[in-house]
Amino acid sequence: MKKTLIIDGKEVSFKATASTTIRYRKKFGCDLIKDLNKLKGINANEISSEVLETFAKFAYIMAKQADETIPEDMWDWLDGFEVFSYEEVYTEIMDLWSKSLGTIVEIKKA
C-alpha cells in the first residue's frame, strides 16, 4: 500500500508492505512492533527525543520503501525538511501501516 503526503510543501510517498518490519530491523537493528508500542498513548506533553527518533525511523523506512532514491542516511533525508509534523504524519503512516497488515482472524477448527 502506498500513500503520498505533503510535508513542508513537498510530496513525500510512503509505502507499507509485508517487508516493512523486516526492513526496519535490518536497517536499525530494532524490533518495529516493540518500538511502535513506545509511541502508543503519547500526548504532546510527553514527546521525548526517543519518541521522535522512533517516529523518524518509522517514517524513513516507509518513505525509503516508496522511493529508493531517498538517501541511505536517515538524517540526510530528515535534513531536507524544515518542518516535519509528528502529529500530522504519524496518524497517516500508522493508518497506512495497519492497513498493510490486513485483518488477523483466528481460524476455528471445524
MDTraj code that builds the backbone (N, CA, C; nanometers):
import mdtraj as md
import numpy as np

residues = "MET LYS LYS THR LEU ILE ILE ASP GLY LYS GLU VAL SER PHE LYS ALA THR ALA SER THR THR ILE ARG TYR ARG LYS LYS PHE GLY CYS ASP LEU ILE LYS ASP LEU ASN LYS LEU LYS GLY ILE ASN ALA ASN GLU ILE SER SER GLU VAL LEU GLU THR PHE ALA LYS PHE ALA TYR ILE MET ALA LYS GLN ALA ASP GLU THR ILE PRO GLU ASP MET TRP ASP TRP LEU ASP GLY PHE GLU VAL PHE SER TYR GLU GLU VAL TYR THR GLU ILE MET ASP LEU TRP SER LYS SER LEU GLY THR ILE VAL GLU ILE LYS LYS ALA".split()
xyz = np.array([
    [0.0837, -0.1167, 0.0000],
    [0.0000, 0.0000, 0.0000],
    [0.0892, 0.1243, 0.0000],
    [0.0398, 0.2273, -0.0628],
    [0.1192, 0.3485, -0.0780],
    [0.0314, 0.4707, -0.0551],
    [0.0921, 0.5742, 0.0013],
    [0.0213, 0.6994, 0.0283],
    [0.1202, 0.8140, 0.0105],
    [0.0712, 0.9238, -0.0469],
    [0.1544, 1.0420, -0.0639],
    [0.1000, 1.1540, 0.0235],
    [0.1898, 1.2164, 0.0989],
    [0.1555, 1.3271, 0.1882],
    [0.2345, 1.4507, 0.1475],
    [0.1841, 1.5656, 0.1844],
    [0.2576, 1.6907, 0.1656],
    [0.3229, 1.7251, 0.2994],
    [0.4552, 1.7278, 0.2993],
    [0.5319, 1.7601, 0.4195],
    [0.6252, 1.8755, 0.3846],
    [0.6120, 1.9834, 0.4574],
    [0.6951, 2.1016, 0.4332],
    [0.6870, 2.1451, 0.2867],
    [0.5672, 2.1339, 0.2281],
    [0.5452, 2.1752, 0.0903],
    [0.5938, 2.0768, -0.0153],
    [0.6414, 1.9592, 0.0266],
    [0.6941, 1.8603, -0.0672],
    [0.6061, 1.7362, -0.0660],
    [0.5892, 1.6745, -0.1823],
    [0.5188, 1.5471, -0.1884],
    [0.6139, 1.4370, -0.1423],
    [0.5699, 1.3603, -0.0435],
    [0.6501, 1.2501, 0.0095],
    [0.5628, 1.1256, 0.0085],
    [0.6111, 1.0215, -0.0569],
    [0.5375, 0.8960, -0.0618],
    [0.5863, 0.8020, 0.0469],
    [0.4930, 0.7253, 0.0984],
    [0.5215, 0.6237, 0.1994],
    [0.4615, 0.4925, 0.1510],
    [0.5300, 0.3840, 0.1785],
    [0.4829, 0.2530, 0.1357],
    [0.4956, 0.1562, 0.2523],
    [0.3927, 0.0749, 0.2689],
    [0.3931, -0.0276, 0.3731],
    [0.3606, -0.1609, 0.3092],
    [0.4438, -0.2592, 0.3371],
    [0.4228, -0.3934, 0.2834],
    [0.4550, -0.4946, 0.3929],
    [0.4468, -0.6201, 0.3554],
    [0.4807, -0.7270, 0.4495],
    [0.6272, -0.7192, 0.4923],
    [0.7097, -0.6520, 0.4139],
    [0.8524, -0.6449, 0.4472],
    [0.8905, -0.5247, 0.5344],
    [0.7970, -0.4401, 0.5682],
    [0.8293, -0.3183, 0.6438],
    [0.8992, -0.3506, 0.7759],
    [0.8462, -0.4438, 0.8520],
    [0.9076, -0.4763, 0.9819],
    [1.0473, -0.5349, 0.9647],
    [1.0665, -0.6140, 0.8604],
    [1.1976, -0.6747, 0.8356],
    [1.2974, -0.5689, 0.7917],
    [1.2555, -0.4802, 0.7038],
    [1.3434, -0.3712, 0.6588],
    [1.3862, -0.2837, 0.7772],
    [1.2919, -0.2558, 0.8655],
    [1.3196, -0.1748, 0.9846],
    [1.4266, -0.2422, 1.0706],
    [1.4075, -0.3716, 1.0962],
    [1.5036, -0.4451, 1.1797],
    [1.6410, -0.4490, 1.1142],
    [1.6448, -0.4738, 0.9822],
    [1.7737, -0.4811, 0.9126],
    [1.8452, -0.3461, 0.9117],
    [1.7695, -0.2368, 0.8963],
    [1.8304, -0.1030, 0.8888],
    [1.8736, -0.0520, 1.0257],
    [1.7873, -0.0716, 1.1277],
    [1.8122, -0.0088, 1.2574],
    [1.8453, -0.1067, 1.3697],
    [1.8335, -0.2362, 1.3455],
    [1.8654, -0.3353, 1.4479],
    [1.7660, -0.3372, 1.5629],
    [1.6437, -0.2927, 1.5362],
    [1.5397, -0.2846, 1.6395],
    [1.4132, -0.3521, 1.5894],
    [1.3292, -0.3912, 1.6838],
    [1.2005, -0.4513, 1.6511],
    [1.0971, -0.3404, 1.6341],
    [1.0386, -0.3304, 1.5152],
    [0.9428, -0.2247, 1.4860],
    [0.8221, -0.2298, 1.5776],
    [0.7688, -0.3471, 1.6025],
    [0.6498, -0.3597, 1.6867],
    [0.6784, -0.3088, 1.8279],
    [0.7896, -0.3483, 1.8839],
    [0.8259, -0.3010, 2.0188],
    [0.8470, -0.1500, 2.0196],
    [0.9110, -0.0992, 1.9158],
    [0.9360, 0.0445, 1.9097],
    [0.8047, 0.1226, 1.8959],
    [0.7135, 0.0716, 1.8140],
    [0.5854, 0.1411, 1.7977],
    [0.5032, 0.1389, 1.9264],
    [0.5190, 0.0358, 2.0054],
    [0.4479, 0.0307, 2.1338],
    [0.4912, 0.1451, 2.2259],
    [0.6127, 0.1943, 2.2087],
    [0.6606, 0.3093, 2.2871],
    [0.5837, 0.4366, 2.2515],
    [0.5263, 0.4392, 2.1302],
    [0.4570, 0.5588, 2.0831],
    [0.3099, 0.5617, 2.1215],
    [0.2561, 0.4484, 2.1631],
    [0.1135, 0.4420, 2.1965],
    [0.0798, 0.5326, 2.3134],
    [-0.0278, 0.6056, 2.2992],
    [-0.0792, 0.6876, 2.4078],
    [0.0035, 0.8099, 2.4423],
    [0.1020, 0.8427, 2.3602],
    [0.1862, 0.9597, 2.3867],
    [0.1079, 1.0857, 2.3500],
    [0.1059, 1.1826, 2.4405],
    [0.0449, 1.3110, 2.4061],
    [0.1553, 1.4147, 2.3856],
    [0.1184, 1.5298, 2.3382],
    [0.2168, 1.6330, 2.3020],
    [0.3096, 1.6700, 2.4175],
    [0.2636, 1.6598, 2.5405],
    [0.3473, 1.6956, 2.6560],
    [0.4497, 1.5882, 2.6900],
    [0.4331, 1.4681, 2.6335],
    [0.5212, 1.3566, 2.6669],
    [0.6214, 1.3229, 2.5568],
    [0.6241, 1.4017, 2.4524],
    [0.7140, 1.3713, 2.3415],
    [0.8578, 1.3942, 2.3856],
    [0.9381, 1.2905, 2.3692],
    [1.0792, 1.2957, 2.4063],
    [1.1641, 1.2757, 2.2810],
    [1.2935, 1.2920, 2.2954],
    [1.3822, 1.2698, 2.1816],
    [1.3776, 1.1234, 2.1377],
    [1.3586, 1.0316, 2.2315],
    [1.3476, 0.8897, 2.1970],
    [1.2226, 0.8636, 2.1129],
    [1.1116, 0.9244, 2.1506],
    [0.9863, 0.9096, 2.0758],
    [1.0033, 0.9672, 1.9353],
    [1.0627, 1.0850, 1.9239],
    [1.0826, 1.1472, 1.7932],
    [1.1770, 1.0655, 1.7056],
    [1.2790, 1.0072, 1.7655],
    [1.3714, 0.9246, 1.6874],
    [1.3025, 0.7978, 1.6372],
    [1.2221, 0.7349, 1.7217],
    [1.1480, 0.6156, 1.6807],
    [1.0543, 0.6498, 1.5659],
    [0.9832, 0.7601, 1.5794],
    [0.8926, 0.8047, 1.4743],
    [0.9696, 0.8321, 1.3448],
    [1.0839, 0.8980, 1.3554],
    [1.1641, 0.9307, 1.2373],
    [1.2097, 0.8040, 1.1659],
    [1.2511, 0.7042, 1.2417],
    [1.2929, 0.5766, 1.1821],
    [1.1773, 0.5115, 1.1067],
    [1.0611, 0.5114, 1.1696],
    [0.9421, 0.4503, 1.1104],
    [0.9043, 0.5227, 0.9813],
    [0.8992, 0.6551, 0.9850],
    [0.8659, 0.7334, 0.8664],
    [0.9694, 0.7123, 0.7569],
    [1.0960, 0.7128, 0.7952],
    [1.2034, 0.6966, 0.6978],
    [1.1941, 0.5623, 0.6260],
    [1.1747, 0.4546, 0.6995],
    [1.1760, 0.3221, 0.6374],
    [1.0604, 0.3080, 0.5391],
    [0.9463, 0.3683, 0.5725],
    [0.8323, 0.3617, 0.4813],
    [0.8521, 0.4532, 0.3598],
    [0.9171, 0.5662, 0.3787],
    [0.9466, 0.6555, 0.2663],
    [1.0507, 0.5907, 0.1747],
    [1.1484, 0.5263, 0.2327],
    [1.2537, 0.4594, 0.1554],
    [1.1953, 0.3449, 0.0729],
    [1.0964, 0.2748, 0.1290],
    [1.0295, 0.1690, 0.0527],
    [0.9591, 0.2269, -0.0702],
    [0.9026, 0.3439, -0.0557],
    [0.8278, 0.4073, -0.1649],
    [0.9192, 0.4712, -0.2682],
    [1.0376, 0.5143, -0.2249],
    [1.1271, 0.5883, -0.3144],
    [1.2721, 0.5501, -0.2848],
    [1.3269, 0.4625, -0.3655],
    [1.4638, 0.4144, -0.3442],
    [1.5702, 0.5224, -0.3633],
    [1.5332, 0.6391, -0.4187],
    [1.6316, 0.7454, -0.4378],
    [1.6566, 0.8254, -0.3094],
    [1.5777, 0.7994, -0.2069],
    [1.5982, 0.8672, -0.0777],
    [1.7358, 0.8278, -0.0243],
    [1.8091, 0.9213, 0.0352],
    [1.9438, 0.8904, 0.0853],
    [1.9441, 0.7721, 0.1825],
    [2.0545, 0.7003, 0.1839],
    [2.0705, 0.5866, 0.2758],
    [2.0775, 0.6338, 0.4205],
    [2.1212, 0.7542, 0.4417],
    [2.1318, 0.8078, 0.5772],
    [2.0011, 0.8789, 0.6137],
    [1.9340, 0.8294, 0.7167],
    [1.8063, 0.8849, 0.7595],
    [1.8180, 1.0337, 0.7931],
    [1.9279, 1.0719, 0.8558],
    [1.9447, 1.2118, 0.8986],
    [1.9550, 1.3039, 0.7781],
    [2.0198, 1.2575, 0.6712],
    [2.0269, 1.3387, 0.5491],
    [1.8868, 1.3608, 0.4924],
    [1.8046, 1.2564, 0.4952],
    [1.6665, 1.2688, 0.4469],
    [1.5887, 1.3688, 0.5318],
    [1.5975, 1.3552, 0.6636],
    [1.5252, 1.4461, 0.7532],
    [1.5722, 1.5900, 0.7403],
    [1.7010, 1.6079, 0.7148],
    [1.7546, 1.7435, 0.6988],
    [1.6975, 1.8149, 0.5762],
    [1.6329, 1.7416, 0.4878],
    [1.5697, 1.8016, 0.3712],
    [1.4379, 1.8722, 0.4032],
    [1.3931, 1.8618, 0.5290],
    [1.2683, 1.9253, 0.5720],
    [1.2980, 2.0301, 0.6777],
    [1.2341, 2.1450, 0.6661],
    [1.2437, 2.2460, 0.7713],
    [1.1470, 2.2097, 0.8831],
    [1.0290, 2.1585, 0.8434],
    [0.9236, 2.1199, 0.9380],
    [0.8775, 1.9795, 0.9020],
    [0.8698, 1.8931, 1.0017],
    [0.8214, 1.7563, 0.9827],
    [0.7264, 1.7289, 1.0982],
    [0.5985, 1.7524, 1.0756],
    [0.4985, 1.7474, 1.1817],
    [0.4707, 1.6052, 1.2296],
    [0.5094, 1.5775, 1.3514],
    [0.4849, 1.4467, 1.4130],
    [0.3365, 1.4142, 1.4119],
    [0.2535, 1.5066, 1.4592],
    [0.1104, 1.4803, 1.4749],
    [0.0424, 1.4482, 1.3428],
    [0.0728, 1.5219, 1.2394],
    [0.0082, 1.5020, 1.1096],
    [0.0557, 1.3751, 1.0404],
    [0.1842, 1.3544, 1.0368],
    [0.2406, 1.2425, 0.9618],
    [0.2184, 1.1098, 1.0341],
    [0.2332, 1.1087, 1.1648],
    [0.2194, 0.9843, 1.2415],
    [0.0851, 0.9170, 1.2164],
    [-0.0229, 0.9904, 1.2258],
    [-0.1564, 0.9339, 1.2071],
    [-0.1708, 0.8727, 1.0683],
    [-0.1230, 0.9421, 0.9689],
    [-0.1354, 0.8954, 0.8310],
    [-0.0542, 0.7687, 0.8047],
    [0.0709, 0.7664, 0.8516],
    [0.1519, 0.6483, 0.8209],
    [0.1143, 0.5292, 0.9088],
    [0.0640, 0.5552, 1.0292],
    [0.0147, 0.4440, 1.1118],
    [-0.1063, 0.3800, 1.0466],
    [-0.1937, 0.4613, 0.9897],
    [-0.3104, 0.4097, 0.9192],
    [-0.2668, 0.3251, 0.7993],
    [-0.1712, 0.3743, 0.7241],
    [-0.1190, 0.3014, 0.6094],
    [-0.0586, 0.1684, 0.6527],
    [0.0227, 0.1718, 0.7557],
    [0.0900, 0.0501, 0.8022],
    [-0.0111, -0.0520, 0.8541],
    [-0.1083, -0.0066, 0.9320],
    [-0.2071, -0.1006, 0.9867],
    [-0.2895, -0.1642, 0.8750],
    [-0.3196, -0.0898, 0.7691],
    [-0.3924, -0.1471, 0.6555],
    [-0.3087, -0.2513, 0.5833],
    [-0.1781, -0.2337, 0.5818],
    [-0.0918, -0.3307, 0.5139],
    [-0.0867, -0.4640, 0.5882],
    [-0.1204, -0.4607, 0.7165],
    [-0.1187, -0.5839, 0.7945],
    [-0.2393, -0.6714, 0.7652],
    [-0.3451, -0.6116, 0.7141],
    [-0.4665, -0.6872, 0.6858],
    [-0.5390, -0.7205, 0.8142],
    [-0.6383, -0.8030, 0.8018],
    [-0.7173, -0.8444, 0.9168],
    [-0.6638, -0.9759, 0.9674],
    [-0.6418, -0.9817, 1.0960],
    [-0.5975, -1.1065, 1.1570],
    [-0.7206, -1.1737, 1.2157],
    [-0.7549, -1.2874, 1.1603],
    [-0.8724, -1.3601, 1.2025],
    [-0.8289, -1.4939, 1.2573],
    [-0.8797, -1.5288, 1.3723],
    [-0.8478, -1.6569, 1.4323],
    [-0.9239, -1.7657, 1.3572],
    [-0.8510, -1.8653, 1.3120],
    [-0.9113, -1.9756, 1.2377],
    [-0.9673, -2.0752, 1.3389],
    [-1.0926, -2.1079, 1.3211],
    [-1.1590, -2.2016, 1.4107],
    [-1.1621, -2.3384, 1.3467],
    [-1.1311, -2.4386, 1.4261],
    [-1.1372, -2.5751, 1.3752],
    [-1.2819, -2.6180, 1.3616],
    [-1.3110, -2.6872, 1.2525],
    [-1.4494, -2.7318, 1.2290],
    [-1.4831, -2.8561, 1.3088],
])
top = md.Topology()
chain = top.add_chain()
for i, resn in enumerate(residues, 1):
    res = top.add_residue(resn, chain, resSeq=i)
    for name in ("N", "CA", "C"):
        top.add_atom(name, md.element.get_by_symbol(name[0]), res)
traj = md.Trajectory(xyz[None], top)
